[in-house]
Every structure is written in structure tokens, then in C-alpha cells.
Amino acid sequence: MQTVAAKNILVFGDSLSAAYRINPDDGWVNLLQTKANQLKADLTFINASISGETTRGGLARIKQALKKHQPDIVILELGANDGLRGFPPKLIKQNLQRIITLAQKQNADILLVGVYLPPNYGKRYTEMFHNIYLDLAKLHHVTLLPYLLEGVGANKTLMQADGLHPSTKAQPLIADTVWKKLLPMVKKQSSKTATRQPAAMAFDKTPHPEL
């Protein structure tokens, strides 16, 4: 990969992105940083994910995160905890929409990452939940990764005992899934002039029983 101008990539999610109960060095975000370094791509991944985070919590802290890290790309992976708590899809969508709008106002490109809820939440609710991401991607013209745990979530050998969080073994697969969507976005920005300085990676290590 040809070296590009420095790009700050803010990962803004919950425990699916925060290396829950695994070594942060083995998490998919850090694996992407390692991959970028190996490819001599001047990318800096800032992991601002927090275990147990909801869209409401994300909305409360996105302005500060944008101001602090000045990201060129935001990987937005939120909503799972809202869904697991049965929050109204309309509210989840509104919160995510406001986060996207605030990020776009700062000229950041968005990679919107969706998840699937367990089937016991009912077909109607799970479909309404998943459609949130499809609708927002179309409405705001952002890149969509429909399912973060593609090829992972249905494989018990790649999941932790709780059935919700991916294991260490699953992290390279998740990193590859995200990279395939992220790479075109990076290439698209490669012609832009980058004036920001790379920020250090940071991880939330607080254990949490939710996502």
C-alpha cells in the first residue's frame, strides 16, 4: 500500500470494539494498527470505545472526542446495548443520527457498523433494529458494515462463554472484515492534505457485563 498522509481514525464503540476480557493488544482495533504499520500506511487508530456504552452515552461524549482527536474517519459501532435493553428503535436511530451529523460537521467520514440481536428478541424488533443501520447509511451517504461479527457471531468456537463477545481467536477475522470496508475510505482521502498530528491509542479496560 502506498504511504498516505497521516489519518486519524476514531473507533467509537462499545465492548465489541474495546477488547472486552481479552488483551487489548489482541483486539481488532490494535490489529488494524499493526496492519497499517506493516503496510507503511500512516494511520493512527484511536480507540475511544467503552464497554457497556449506549447510543445516548456516545452522543454525550462525541463532541469532546471529535475535538480532542480531530478524526478523518470515525468507525461508529454503537447500538447493541440499546437493543439488548429493548430501547425504542426510533430513539436509537435518533441518537446515532445525531452522532453522525456531528462527525460530518467536523468533515469526518463515517464507517457505520451494525450488529445483529439474538433471535429471542423477536423477528419484528430485530428487523427494526437492523434496519436502523441500513436507513442511516442511505440517509447520510455513509459507508456501512452491516454486521461486525460476520463469520464470527454464529461460531461458538469464536465467541466467549457469554455468547455475546468475540474471543481472542476471532479478532483477526473481525479486523479483516473492518479493513475491507475501511481501505477504500482511506484511499479516497489519500489526496487530502493532512495537517493533524497522530494521537496515541487509548483503550477502555473497565470490565462490563454488557457489550
Rosetta silent file (secondary structure, phi, psi, omega in degrees, C-alpha in Angstrom):
SEQUENCE: MQTVAAKNILVFGDSLSAAYRINPDDGWVNLLQTKANQLKADLTFINASISGETTRGGLARIKQALKKHQPDIVILELGANDGLRGFPPKLIKQNLQRIITLAQKQNADILLVGVYLPPNYGKRYTEMFHNIYLDLAKLHHVTLLPYLLEGVGANKTLMQADGLHPSTKAQPLIADTVWKKLLPMVKKQSSKTATRQPAAMAFDKTPHPEL
SCORE:     score description
SCORE:     0.000 S_00000001
   1 L     0.000  133.730  179.680    0.000    0.000    0.000 S_00000001
   2 L   -69.929  137.760  179.402    1.300    3.425   -0.925 S_00000001
   3 L   -62.613  135.584  179.733    2.045    5.691    2.015 S_00000001
   4 L  -119.460  169.175  176.006   -0.646    8.333    2.511 S_00000001
   5 L   -61.577  149.336 -175.578   -0.874   11.471    4.578 S_00000001
   6 L   -54.851  133.983  179.219   -1.465   10.830    8.250 S_00000001
   7 E  -128.098  129.393  173.362   -5.051    9.924    9.050 S_00000001
   8 E   -91.910  126.599 -179.918   -6.624    9.757   12.486 S_00000001
   9 E  -117.840  113.555 -178.287   -9.241    7.036   12.721 S_00000001
  10 E   -93.241  119.963  175.434  -11.517    7.212   15.753 S_00000001
  11 E   -96.814  114.913 -171.193  -13.124    3.937   16.802 S_00000001
  12 E  -121.219   92.203 -174.112  -16.230    4.894   18.744 S_00000001
  13 E  -147.310 -159.408  179.156  -17.986    1.822   20.061 S_00000001
  14 L  -110.607 -153.657 -173.976  -18.827   -0.496   22.929 S_00000001
  15 L   -68.579  -17.882  175.266  -17.128   -3.625   24.275 S_00000001
  16 L   -63.471  -23.325  178.625  -17.204   -5.314   20.861 S_00000001
  17 L  -108.677  -10.077 -173.879  -14.530   -2.779   19.953 S_00000001
  18 L   -97.402   16.694  177.559  -12.997   -2.322   23.411 S_00000001
  19 L    56.144   52.282 -177.147  -11.308   -5.747   23.601 S_00000001
  20 L   -62.712  122.365  177.337  -13.646   -6.979   26.325 S_00000001
  21 L    58.311   24.755  171.854  -11.975   -9.564   28.563 S_00000001
  22 L  -134.835  166.563  177.683   -9.041  -10.014   26.214 S_00000001
  23 L   -64.939  125.856  179.816   -5.642   -8.382   25.975 S_00000001
  24 H   -53.989  -30.269  178.396   -6.092   -5.001   24.235 S_00000001
  25 H   -63.965  -23.841 -178.883   -3.052   -5.803   22.105 S_00000001
  26 H   -94.567   -4.749 -179.223   -5.031   -8.713   20.635 S_00000001
  27 L   -69.991  157.750 -174.487   -8.185   -6.660   19.929 S_00000001
  28 H   -64.157  -28.960  179.553   -9.212   -5.948   16.347 S_00000001
  29 H   -66.912  -46.447  178.693   -8.505   -2.227   16.653 S_00000001
  30 H   -66.380  -33.734  177.393   -4.898   -2.818   17.634 S_00000001
  31 H   -64.203  -35.118  176.094   -4.590   -5.471   14.932 S_00000001
  32 H   -68.015  -37.585  176.471   -5.627   -2.856   12.376 S_00000001
  33 H   -62.368  -42.872  178.165   -2.961   -0.510   13.708 S_00000001
  34 H   -62.010  -42.552  179.782   -0.392   -3.280   13.328 S_00000001
  35 H   -62.817  -44.439  179.516   -1.592   -3.997    9.790 S_00000001
  36 H   -61.738  -41.421  179.069   -1.390   -0.330    8.842 S_00000001
  37 H   -63.209  -41.292 -179.658    2.138   -0.120   10.232 S_00000001
  38 H   -64.659  -33.231  179.776    3.187   -3.189    8.264 S_00000001
  39 L   -86.350    1.676 -178.748    1.784   -1.635    5.091 S_00000001
  40 L    59.159   33.069  174.169    3.567    1.636    5.875 S_00000001
  41 L   -92.561  123.759 -174.373    0.226    3.417    5.860 S_00000001
  42 L   -79.765   71.942 -179.053    0.442    6.460    8.135 S_00000001
  43 E  -115.442  139.404  176.530   -2.760    5.717   10.031 S_00000001
  44 E  -120.856  119.158  179.057   -3.409    6.261   13.720 S_00000001
  45 E   -96.029  124.164  177.471   -6.259    4.361   15.363 S_00000001
  46 E  -110.083  113.470 -176.802   -7.706    5.940   18.498 S_00000001
  47 E   -93.085  101.080  179.323   -9.904    3.519   20.393 S_00000001
  48 L  -103.309   26.749 -179.345  -12.499    5.520   22.315 S_00000001
  49 L   -80.046  145.008 -179.488  -14.770    2.512   22.827 S_00000001
  50 L  -131.200  128.993  177.804  -16.267    1.870   26.270 S_00000001
  51 L   -60.131  134.819  179.755  -17.758   -1.376   27.499 S_00000001
  52 L    83.684    1.491 -176.331  -21.482   -1.048   28.150 S_00000001
  53 L   -65.449  142.947  174.822  -21.788    2.140   26.082 S_00000001
  54 L  -112.413  171.523  177.440  -25.167    3.105   24.646 S_00000001
  55 H   -65.001  -32.910  178.013  -26.015    5.494   21.841 S_00000001
  56 H   -65.398  -43.839  178.085  -27.106    8.023   24.465 S_00000001
  57 H   -64.905  -39.783  178.219  -23.741    7.769   26.210 S_00000001
  58 H   -62.946  -41.847  179.488  -21.943    8.036   22.900 S_00000001
  59 H   -62.563  -35.207 -178.214  -23.902   11.125   21.974 S_00000001
  60 H   -68.550  -23.685 -175.690  -22.960   12.724   25.305 S_00000001
  61 H  -118.399    1.664 -176.524  -19.233   12.366   24.634 S_00000001
  62 H   -67.217  -37.468 -178.951  -18.838   12.553   20.850 S_00000001
  63 H   -60.449  -44.916 -179.906  -18.235   16.304   20.732 S_00000001
  64 H   -64.626  -40.355  179.993  -15.326   16.065   23.135 S_00000001
  65 H   -64.547  -41.471  178.934  -13.884   13.069   21.270 S_00000001
  66 H   -64.967  -41.859 -179.160  -14.094   14.891   17.939 S_00000001
  67 H   -66.411  -41.069 -176.422  -12.472   17.994   19.373 S_00000001
  68 H   -72.050  -43.869 -170.567   -9.677   16.048   21.061 S_00000001
  69 H  -101.924  -15.286  177.954   -8.767   13.633   18.289 S_00000001
  70 L    46.796   57.115 -174.731   -9.775   15.522   15.117 S_00000001
  71 L   -72.963  147.271  171.292  -10.503   12.275   13.243 S_00000001
  72 L   -85.401  -31.060  179.012  -10.541   11.976    9.484 S_00000001
  73 E  -134.910  137.757  174.452  -12.633    8.807    9.782 S_00000001
  74 E  -115.911  122.060  172.178  -14.980    7.671   12.543 S_00000001
  75 E   -93.232  105.578 -173.666  -15.784    3.981   12.900 S_00000001
  76 E   -99.183  109.349 -177.738  -19.128    4.173   14.676 S_00000001
  77 E  -126.645   79.838 -179.753  -20.085    0.905   16.378 S_00000001
  78 L  -137.732  158.779  176.634  -22.892    1.606   18.830 S_00000001
  79 L   124.441  -22.798 -176.811  -26.447    0.443   19.432 S_00000001
  80 H   -61.041  -44.528 -179.604  -26.031   -3.138   20.619 S_00000001
  81 H   -66.974  -33.847  174.796  -26.569   -2.294   24.279 S_00000001
  82 H   -60.804  -46.790 -178.786  -29.625   -0.224   23.391 S_00000001
  83 H   -64.040  -42.674  179.861  -31.039   -3.197   21.530 S_00000001
  84 H   -64.577  -23.969  177.929  -30.264   -5.654   24.305 S_00000001
  85 L   -93.470   -0.370  177.016  -32.159   -3.388   26.680 S_00000001
  86 L    73.248   26.764  179.031  -35.098   -3.162   24.315 S_00000001
  87 L   -64.788  151.531  179.095  -34.837    0.569   23.736 S_00000001
  88 L   -59.774  129.667  178.625  -37.191    2.014   21.096 S_00000001
  89 H   -54.045  -35.577  179.970  -35.612    1.775   17.627 S_00000001
  90 H   -60.825  -40.579  179.987  -36.685    5.347   16.923 S_00000001
  91 H   -68.889  -42.837  178.449  -34.623    6.600   19.863 S_00000001
  92 H   -59.073  -45.439 -178.555  -31.589    4.521   18.880 S_00000001
  93 H   -63.478  -42.350 -179.940  -31.795    5.863   15.351 S_00000001
  94 H   -61.625  -43.775 -179.421  -32.099    9.465   16.530 S_00000001
  95 H   -64.894  -45.349  178.572  -29.022    9.189   18.738 S_00000001
  96 H   -63.767  -38.812  179.830  -26.922    7.583   16.023 S_00000001
  97 H   -62.547  -40.087  179.437  -28.120   10.153   13.517 S_00000001
  98 H   -68.626  -36.952  176.983  -27.010   12.999   15.769 S_00000001
  99 H   -64.071  -45.427  179.280  -23.604   11.401   16.265 S_00000001
 100 H   -60.901  -45.027 -178.775  -23.184   11.011   12.508 S_00000001
 101 H   -61.675  -43.312  179.653  -24.258   14.595   11.873 S_00000001
 102 H   -64.255  -40.176  179.544  -21.824   15.982   14.441 S_00000001
 103 H   -67.741  -41.174  179.679  -18.966   13.959   12.966 S_00000001
 104 H   -67.133  -31.202  176.261  -19.789   15.012    9.424 S_00000001
 105 H   -64.951  -23.885  176.628  -19.850   18.648   10.502 S_00000001
 106 L   -92.994   13.314  177.326  -16.220   18.117   11.507 S_00000001
 107 L    65.993   26.612  176.779  -15.535   16.777    7.987 S_00000001
 108 L   -92.904  138.245  171.911  -15.041   13.215    9.201 S_00000001
 109 E   -81.165  151.618 -174.534  -16.043   10.287    7.020 S_00000001
 110 E  -117.492  131.734  165.454  -18.153    7.623    8.723 S_00000001
 111 E  -108.614  105.316 -177.810  -17.922    3.860    8.717 S_00000001
 112 E   -88.471  125.222 -174.383  -21.201    2.819   10.323 S_00000001
 113 E  -113.267  123.909  179.856  -21.013   -0.632   11.884 S_00000001
 114 L  -101.757  166.593  175.291  -24.105   -2.689   12.597 S_00000001
 115 L  -138.170  166.594  174.824  -24.765   -5.754   14.718 S_00000001
 116 L  -108.771  145.530  175.502  -27.484   -8.377   14.974 S_00000001
 117 L   -91.512  155.640  176.147  -29.539   -9.028   18.084 S_00000001
 118 L   -58.195  146.972 -176.648  -30.249  -12.532   19.412 S_00000001
 119 H   -63.080  -19.655 -178.548  -33.384  -14.083   17.837 S_00000001
 120 H   -69.990   -5.867  176.001  -35.161  -14.274   21.194 S_00000001
 121 H   -82.616   -2.617  176.850  -35.868  -10.547   20.906 S_00000001
 122 L    92.347  144.062 -176.364  -38.455  -11.359   18.252 S_00000001
 123 H   -61.074  -42.724 -176.470  -38.436  -11.002   14.484 S_00000001
 124 H   -62.728  -48.258 -177.113  -40.205   -7.650   14.437 S_00000001
 125 H   -68.862  -43.758 -178.253  -37.863   -5.931   16.881 S_00000001
 126 H   -63.606  -36.241  177.782  -34.653   -7.450   15.486 S_00000001
 127 H   -70.190  -41.612  177.397  -35.578   -6.406   11.943 S_00000001
 128 H   -61.834  -39.814 -179.877  -36.473   -2.891   13.050 S_00000001
 129 H   -64.326  -49.498 -177.184  -33.175   -2.701   14.909 S_00000001
 130 H   -65.769  -33.218 -179.993  -31.051   -3.862   11.983 S_00000001
 131 H   -66.791  -19.047  176.985  -32.880   -1.545    9.577 S_00000001
 132 H   -55.235  -46.594 -175.840  -31.665    1.410   11.657 S_00000001
 133 H   -71.102  -39.418  177.691  -28.188    0.997   10.178 S_00000001
 134 H   -62.983  -44.657 -178.575  -29.415    0.433    6.647 S_00000001
 135 H   -65.175  -44.043 -177.647  -31.606    3.532    6.786 S_00000001
 136 H   -67.090  -36.941  179.202  -28.924    5.777    8.282 S_00000001
 137 H   -62.463  -41.190  178.915  -26.332    4.682    5.743 S_00000001
 138 H   -71.171  -42.580 -176.365  -28.647    5.638    2.894 S_00000001
 139 H   -64.691  -40.998 -174.765  -29.836    8.846    4.508 S_00000001
 140 H  -105.735    4.879  176.295  -26.381   10.196    5.310 S_00000001
 141 L    55.851   49.766  179.132  -24.466    8.562    2.448 S_00000001
 142 L  -112.084  158.123  177.806  -22.015    6.812    4.747 S_00000001
 143 E   -71.009  136.096 -176.944  -20.160    3.538    4.329 S_00000001
 144 E  -118.622  130.956  165.622  -21.944    0.648    6.029 S_00000001
 145 E  -108.222  102.200 -171.289  -20.584   -2.556    7.508 S_00000001
 146 L   -58.886  -34.332 -174.700  -23.882   -4.385    8.171 S_00000001
 147 L  -145.248  111.873 -178.170  -22.501   -6.892   10.668 S_00000001
 148 L   -60.635  -37.356 -174.310  -19.295   -6.531   12.671 S_00000001
 149 L   -97.588   32.891  177.257  -19.245  -10.210   13.634 S_00000001
 150 L   -57.172  125.657 -179.429  -19.704  -11.592   10.126 S_00000001
 151 L    77.464    2.332 -177.014  -18.394  -15.165   10.131 S_00000001
 152 L  -121.213  -49.297 -171.425  -17.868  -14.961   13.884 S_00000001
 153 L   -57.801  -32.896 -177.874  -21.136  -14.461   15.732 S_00000001
 154 L   -91.193   -0.184 -178.778  -22.678  -17.796   14.732 S_00000001
 155 L  -105.202  105.227 -176.014  -19.500  -19.768   15.502 S_00000001
 156 H   -60.925  -27.316 -179.159  -19.414  -20.738   19.183 S_00000001
 157 H   -72.456  -13.350  179.884  -15.725  -21.573   18.970 S_00000001
 158 H  -105.770    2.218 -178.331  -15.011  -17.919   18.176 S_00000001
 159 E  -113.003  154.025  174.984  -17.165  -16.470   20.942 S_00000001
 160 L   -72.622  172.565 -174.678  -16.611  -16.086   24.655 S_00000001
 161 L   -60.290  -26.248 -179.299  -18.675  -18.105   27.130 S_00000001
 162 L   -75.140  -11.128  178.698  -21.338  -15.372   27.359 S_00000001
 163 L    75.749    1.812 -177.476  -22.185  -15.844   23.683 S_00000001
 164 L  -111.327  -31.683 -173.316  -22.068  -12.080   23.114 S_00000001
 165 L  -109.736  136.349  178.851  -18.409  -11.167   22.931 S_00000001
 166 E   -70.451  148.909 -179.719  -15.863  -12.435   20.401 S_00000001
 167 L   -83.964  176.502  175.800  -12.818  -14.310   21.659 S_00000001
 168 H   -58.412  -39.583 -178.887   -9.172  -13.544   21.017 S_00000001
 169 H   -61.308  -28.986 -177.208   -9.245  -16.054   18.183 S_00000001
 170 H   -81.007  -19.015 -171.171  -11.982  -14.065   16.447 S_00000001
 171 H   -60.204  -41.587  177.261  -10.190  -10.718   16.472 S_00000001
 172 H   -61.999  -34.464  178.420   -8.130  -11.199   13.272 S_00000001
 173 H   -67.182  -41.375  178.043  -11.315  -12.130   11.391 S_00000001
 174 H   -65.157  -42.803  179.019  -13.071   -9.014   12.647 S_00000001
 175 H   -58.913  -42.355  178.817  -10.059   -6.887   11.735 S_00000001
 176 H   -64.199  -39.815  179.611  -10.135   -8.266    8.185 S_00000001
 177 H   -62.523  -45.413  179.794  -13.871   -7.552    7.913 S_00000001
 178 H   -68.455  -41.060 -177.002  -13.434   -3.948    9.016 S_00000001
 179 H   -59.710  -38.940 -178.954  -10.316   -3.426    6.888 S_00000001
 180 H   -61.168  -34.557  177.833  -12.143   -4.372    3.685 S_00000001
 181 H   -83.139  -32.339 -175.125  -14.622   -1.554    4.283 S_00000001
 182 H   -76.849  -37.776 -174.337  -12.073    0.883    5.657 S_00000001
 183 H   -55.724  -46.374  177.092   -9.414    0.628    2.959 S_00000001
 184 H   -60.955  -32.305  178.920  -11.473    2.295    0.189 S_00000001
 185 H   -68.307  -39.932  178.675  -12.259    5.134    2.594 S_00000001
 186 H   -65.395  -43.977  179.780   -8.563    5.629    3.335 S_00000001
 187 H   -63.052  -36.190  179.983   -7.700    5.603   -0.349 S_00000001
 188 H   -62.959  -34.263 -177.869  -10.451    8.130   -1.006 S_00000001
 189 H   -88.898   -6.080 -172.360   -8.872   10.502    1.482 S_00000001
 190 L   -60.432  -21.740 -179.441   -5.297    9.898    0.329 S_00000001
 191 L   -88.407   -7.303 -179.470   -5.330   13.012   -1.841 S_00000001
 192 L   -79.952  150.708  177.877   -6.366   15.269    1.010 S_00000001
 193 L   -84.693  122.205 -179.616   -3.776   17.299    2.846 S_00000001
 194 L   -98.421  124.923 -179.738   -3.405   16.105    6.430 S_00000001
 195 L  -116.314    2.827 -176.796   -2.318   18.702    8.943 S_00000001
 196 L   -93.370  151.452  178.103   -3.165   16.854   12.144 S_00000001
 197 L   -90.576  140.878  178.645   -0.712   15.075   14.347 S_00000001
 198 L   -60.705  142.124  177.381   -1.323   11.378   15.150 S_00000001
 199 L  -102.359  153.817  179.689   -2.787   10.695   18.572 S_00000001
 200 L   -71.903  150.104  178.123   -1.769    7.845   20.860 S_00000001
 201 L   -71.442  145.996  177.724   -4.006    4.791   21.086 S_00000001
 202 L  -140.328  140.797 -177.448   -6.141    4.536   24.193 S_00000001
 203 L  -127.815  141.516  170.094   -8.246    1.667   25.440 S_00000001
 204 L   -86.305  123.041 -176.816  -11.015    1.372   27.974 S_00000001
 205 L  -111.836   14.021 -178.478  -10.192   -1.651   30.174 S_00000001
 206 L   -74.651  121.551  178.291  -13.138   -1.494   32.551 S_00000001
 207 L   -62.695  144.465  179.235  -14.891   -4.900   32.789 S_00000001
 208 L  -153.661  137.022 -176.191  -18.585   -4.755   32.000 S_00000001
 209 L   -74.245   -7.921 -178.926  -21.188   -7.489   31.667 S_00000001
 210 L  -105.090 -166.881 -178.041  -22.718   -5.878   28.596 S_00000001
 211 L   -79.184    0.000    0.000  -21.371   -5.052   25.184 S_00000001
